């Protein structure tokens, strides 16, 4: 029998649009630990080393627009988003 807890489901949608995070650096991966937001396991890490799913961090950012807790990786020089 499994003692696994179901992942928490947000009770309401975020009030602001969700801004997607860029996570390309290898420092965002480590041994699996419980996500600080939903409680299920994840190998992902925030910039401060907190275990957190990317989607959980994006939802948290949308729900807390004035706070800076989860941030994106900076763009590498010469690498923009324009593919043209």
RAFENMO-V361399 format. One record per residue. N is the residue number from 1. OMEGA is omega as a letter, one per 40 degrees, with the letter a starting at -180 (999 if undefined). Layout:
# RAFENMO-V361399
n = <N:N>
omega = <OMEGA:OMEGA>
This chain:
# RAFENMO-V361399
n = <1:2:3:4:5:6:7:8:9:10:11:12:13:14:15:16:17:18:19:20:21:22:23:24:25:26:27:28:29:30:31:32:33:34:35:36:37:38:39:40:41:42:43:44:45:46:47:48:49:50:51:52:53:54:55:56:57:58:59:60:61:62:63:64:65:66:67:68:69:70:71:72:73:74:75:76:77:78:79:80:81:82:83:84>
omega = <a:i:a:i:i:i:a:a:i:a:i:i:i:a:i:i:a:i:a:i:i:i:a:a:a:i:i:a:i:i:a:i:i:i:a:a:a:i:i:a:i:i:a:i:i:i:i:i:i:i:a:i:i:a:i:i:i:i:i:i:a:a:a:a:a:a:i:i:a:a:i:i:i:i:i:a:i:a:i:i:a:a:a:999>
